[in-house]
Amino acid sequence: MKTRIAIVVQRCHQDIVGGSESLAWQYATLLRSRYDVDVLTAAASDYVTWNNDLPVGDEVRDGIVIRRFRVERGRGDYFGALWNRLRADLELTEGAPADARLTWPEALEEEFVRSQGPHCPALHAHLAAHGDDYAAVIFLTYLYPTTFDAVRVMPHRRWLLVPTAHDEPAAYLRTIADMARRSPRLLWNTHAEAEIGARLWGVDHGTVVSMTVETDPVPAARESRPYLLYCGRIDVNKGSPQLLDGFRAWKERHPGHPLELVLTGHDVLGIGSRESVRYLGFVDERRKLELMAGAVAFVQPSPYESLSIVLLEAMAQCTPVIVNGRCEALLEHVDRSGSGFAYHAPDAFGPAIDAVLALDDGQRAEHGTKARDYVLANFGREEITRRLVAEVEALARR
């Protein structure tokens, strides 16, 4: 009989493509040959409302037990008001040390976390009652009550936190820093994320484990016009308005140029009809990789990433990348690979496009080779599995 472990994540469904959700499922699949794996999650697929739109109870998929628990409190206008207050309070203290930028009382910080949902008391009760049945419990991410409240009821210290942290407003909550400091083990996606943890939370422990990405080369998509590509959620927090505005400004400076911007994924923003912008909606994995392989460049404008799966997938297809240099994790990929381009201000996005278009065939091939080599060396399946199993075994021995 295999040892049983649990992975706790806010959402789990085959149609959900979020970064932390994908990471949680990958960890489950990497560990299932060695352990019996339970995924503990909410009975919701929509992170905006957290409505109970999935069946409460157990589902078995690919040999993994998914246990879904009812959401008793979702997200409403109240969370929006707290979010705006948090941003305003942080803006007033910009430039101050990280641990002095927010002076909210603990109760208000906890209310912020719980009001964003999903609040699942039955999940917490399950861990309180059955936590000892698990040799190890892995929590993703730091942000939601499914982690924040659940770690407080754990009957043992055989748990670890995968924060998937960004330098974002919620990361300045002091109760979040306290949770990170008391975590028995921490797993980071990048060295840049670990540095964020050190700067914002004062933690100096943890291991960079990360995740594996698809690396099999595919034929390039055959499109009628050259294009930049973005894949993922299209919303404010992903830098989508800056991407769209920056591309429009570039087109205005280059009238008649055939370059397009192609986007795939969930359009939360509502981009509408725009000149030289094509929104393809959701595409299957094969089509996504083909689009990556055929792109002039893959663009990742998000300021809040702890890894960026899609960026690494594009790099594995030998595609040059353009990233928001204000995101430390994205900048790390560019710096460590020696390939790609980073812009540090909105008006620098256009020159980054110019730099990619100016590459000759040899330079483009050099960028692509360095990008792919970086992904293969650091995000291969065997190496990620080895690191992950070592962390779980270290917990199980406690």
N, C-alpha and C positions, 0 to 999 in steps of 0.2 A: 504493500500500500504506500502511495506517495505521500510526502509531507504536503499539507495544505497551506496555501498562502492566500492573501487577499490584496486586491488592488482597488483603491477607492478613488473614483473620479466623478465629476459632476454630471456627465452625460456619457452614454454608451449606446450606439446604434450604428448599423452598417452604413447608413446614409449620412452620418455626421462626419465632417471632414476637418473639424477644428484641430489645432496643433496639439494641445494637451490631451484631447480625446484620442487622437491618432497615436500619440506617444504611449498612453495607457494601454491601448489595445495591442500595440506592438510589444510592449513589455509582457503582456499576457501571453502572446503567441510565442515569444522567445523562451518563456519559462515553462510552458505547458508540458514539454517532454520530460521535465525533471520534477515538476510539482503539480498537484491539483490546484487549479487557480479559480478563485471566485472574484468576479468584478462586482463591487458594490457601488450602486449609482442611483440617480433619481429617475423617476418614471416620467421624464420630460425630455423633449428634443429641442425645444426653442429656448435659447438662453435669454431672450428678451422678456418673455412672460413667465417661463417655467410652468406652463400649464401641464397638467397630467394627461398627456396625449399618448403615452405608452402604457402597456399593461403592467400593473403591479404584480410582482412575483418573479419566478425563476424562468429563465430561458437558457438553453444550452446551444452554444454556437461554436463550432470547430473545437469541441471538447472542453470549452471553457464555460463555467456557470456564471451567467449574468443575473444578479439579484437586484431588482428594481424596487425602490421604496417610494411611497407616496410623498409628493411635495405638499407641505401644509402651509407654506408661505412662499409666494413667488415674488415678482418684482412689479412695482407700480410707480406712480408719480412721486411718491415720497422718496424713493431711492434717487430719483433724478434731482430732487431738491438737495439731498445730502451730498450727492456727487458735485453739484455746482458749488456748494459751500466748501467742500474739501478743496476743489481746484482754486477757489478764490483765496482761501486761507493760505494755501501753499504759495500762491503768487505774491501775497503780501510779505512772505518771509523768504523770497528767492534770494540766494546768496548766503543764507545762514547755514551753519552745520546741519547735516541731515537729521541728527537726533534732536534738534531744537526748532525745526521748521513747523512742527504741529504740536499744539497744546490742548488738543481735545481731551476731555475726560474719558476714562476707559469705557464707561457705559455707552458713550456716543460712538466710539470706535466700534464697539461690538454691534451696536445698532446698525451702523453702516454696512458691516459685513453681512449681517442677517437680512437686512432689507433688500439686498441685491439678489437674494435667493441663490440656489434652491435650499430651503430649510426643510430637512427630512428627519424629524425626530425618530422615526422607526429605524432609520439607518444607524443613528447614534445608539439606540437601544440594542440593536443587533450586535454592535461591536462591544458594548458594555457587558452583554450577556454571553457572547460567544467569542470574544476576542482571544481568549486562551486557546481556542481551537486552531488558531492560525500561528504557524511558526514565525511568520513575518507579515507585516502589513505595509503596503506602499501607498502613500497619499499623493495625489496630484489634484490641483495645483495649490498654491498658498492662498488663493484669492477667495474661495467660496466656503460657505458654512459646512459643506460636506467634508472639508478638511478642518477648518477652524474650530468647529464644535466637536467633531468626532475625535480628534486627537486628545481632547480633554477627558474623554471617558475610557480611554484605552486602559485595560487592566494590567498591561505589562509595557516594557520598554523595547519590545521587538518591532519597532516601526521606524519608518524613514519618510522623509519629505522630499518630493521632487518639486521645487518651487515654480519652475518655469517663470522666473521673475524678470521683470523689465523695470527700468527707471520710470515709474508711472505713479500717479497720485496715491493709489491704495498702498503702495509699497512703503509709504512714509508713516503708516499707522504704527504706533509703538507696540500695540498688542500683536501685530504681525511680527515685528522684530523679536518680541518675547517668545513667540511660537517657534521661530527659526532657531533661536539660541537654545531652546530646550529640546530640539529635535535630536534624537539619538544619532542619526546619520542624515546627511544631506547629499542629494545627487544633483549635479548641475549639468546643463546642456552644453555650455561653453565656458572657457576661462573668463570671458567678459561677464557672464552671468555671475560667476563666483565673486568677481570683483565688485559687482553691484551689491551682492550679499554682504561683503565685507564693509562696504562704504555706508550702506543704508541700515544694516541690521547689526553690524559689529560682530559677525560670525567669521571665524577663521578656520573652519573645518568643512569637510565635504570632499566629494570626488566627482570629477568630470566623467560622466558615463555617456551621455547623449543618446542618440538613436541611429539606427541604420536607415538608409533611404534607397530607393530604386536606382540601380546603376546600370542595368542592361541597356546598351545603346539601341536606339530605334531610328528608322529612316525619318528624315526631316519632312514636315508637312509641306505640301506644295500649295502655296497661296499666290494669288495674282499680284500682290503688292508686298514690298518689304514691311516688316512690322516689329514693333516693340510688344512684349507680352507681359501681362500681369495675371497671376492665378491666385485666387483666394477670396476672402470676404471683402466686399467693396463697401467700406464705411469710413466714418471719420477717424476712428481709432487706428485704422490701418493706413492712414495717410492718403486715402483715395482722392479727396478734394485737391490736395497739392499736386498729385500725379496728373489729374485731369487738367487743372489750371496750367501746370507747367508744360504739358504737351501742347495745349492750345496756344500758349505764348510762343513756343518753338515753331509751330506751324505758321503763325502770323509772321515770323521772321524769315520763313522759308516757303513762301507761297508757291504752290505748284509741285512741291516735293511729294513723291508718292508714299512716303512713310505713313503707316497707320499705327494706332494703338489698339491692341486686341486684349480684351479682358474676359476671364472665365470665373465662375464661382457664384456666390450668393450676393446679389445686389441689394444691400440694405439701404444704400444711399439713394438709389433711384436716379441713375445717370441720364435716362432719357435718350433723345436723339442728338448726337453731336457729330460734327464734321470730322471725318477720318478716324472715328472711334467705332469699333465693332465689339458689341457685347454678345458673347456666345452662350451665356448661361452656364449650366453645369455640363461638363463633358466627361466622358469616361477616362480612365487612367491612361489607356493607350493613346487616345487622342491628345490628352494633355501633354504627354511626353513628346509626341510628334510635333506639337506646336512649339514646345521648348526647343527641340532640336533645330527647328527651322527659323527661329526668331533672330532678328538682328541683335537683340539683347533682351534678357529677362530683367524686369524692373521690380525692385522691392522697396516701396516708399515708406513702409511702416516704421514709425519711431519706437514701437513696442514689440520687440521680438527677443525670445531667449534662445532661439535656434534658427527658425525658418526652414521648414522641410522643403517647401517648393523651391526656394533659392538653391539648396543643395542638389535637388533633383535636376534643376536646369544646369548647374555647374557640371553634374555628371554627364550631361549630354553635350559637353564641350561648348556651351553657349556663354558668351560674355555676359556679365551682369552689371547692373547699375543699382547701387543701394543708397539708402538714406544713411549718411555717415554719422548722424546723431544717435543712431542705434548702435551701441557698443558691440553687440553680438554680430550684427551684419558686417560692421567694420572689421571685426576679427577675421571673418571668412575671407574678406578681400586681402587683408594684410598678410595672413598666414599662407594663403594660396599664391600670392604674388600675381593675382589676376583680377580683372574687373575694375570698376570705377565707383568712387564714392563721392557724393555731393553733400555739402554741409549746410547749405542754405537753399531756399526755394529757387533763387535766381541762378544757382549753379547747376540746376537740373539740365537746362538747355545745353550748356557747354559739355556736360557728360554725354548727352546724345551725340553732339558733334564729334567727341573723341572716339566713340564707338564707330561712327560712320567713317571716320578717317582711317581706320585700321586697314592695312592692305592684307592680302590673303595670308602671308606669312605671319604677320603680327596677330591676326585673328586666330590662326592655328595655335600659336604659342599661348595665347590667353586660354584657349579651350583645353589644351593639354595640361596646363598647370592647374586649371580648375578641376578637371576630372581626376588628376592624380591626387589632389588634396582630399577630395571626397572619398576615393578608394582607400587612401591611407588612414583616414580618421573615422569613417562611418561604415566600415564593413560589418557584415552580419556576425561573423565569428568573433571579432574583437569586441563588439558591443555586448554580445551574449556573455563573453568571458567576464567583462567588467560587472555586468548586472548580476550574474550568479554569485560572484565573489561578495557583492554587497548583501545579497539575501542570506548567504551562508554566514556572513559575519553577524547578522542579526539573529539568525536561528541559534547560534551558539551562546547567546546572552543568557 
